[in-house]
Amino acid sequence: MPKPEILDPQGKAVQGALPRLGFSGVTDVRQGKRFEIEFEGEVTDAVLAEVEKMAETLLSNPVIENYSVSVEQ
């Protein structure tokens, strides 16, 4: 996700379109990106540490983006 201090024109465009589509009460929209990575075998702490490193070095730009890593079954 873009850091809070980074402008997000795509998020603002979505926020502007929602009321025109009949949705109300939305005060902010931020648009980000998502990667789904599959591994063979068990997802261990070591695997999660590798994914964190991937996110920090390749999948995100830590200067302007925040990231999080989660496991889904």
Secondary structure, DSSP 8 states (H G I E B T S, - for coil): -B-TTS--HHHHHHHHHHHHTT-----------------SS---HHHHHHHHHHIIIII--TTTB--------
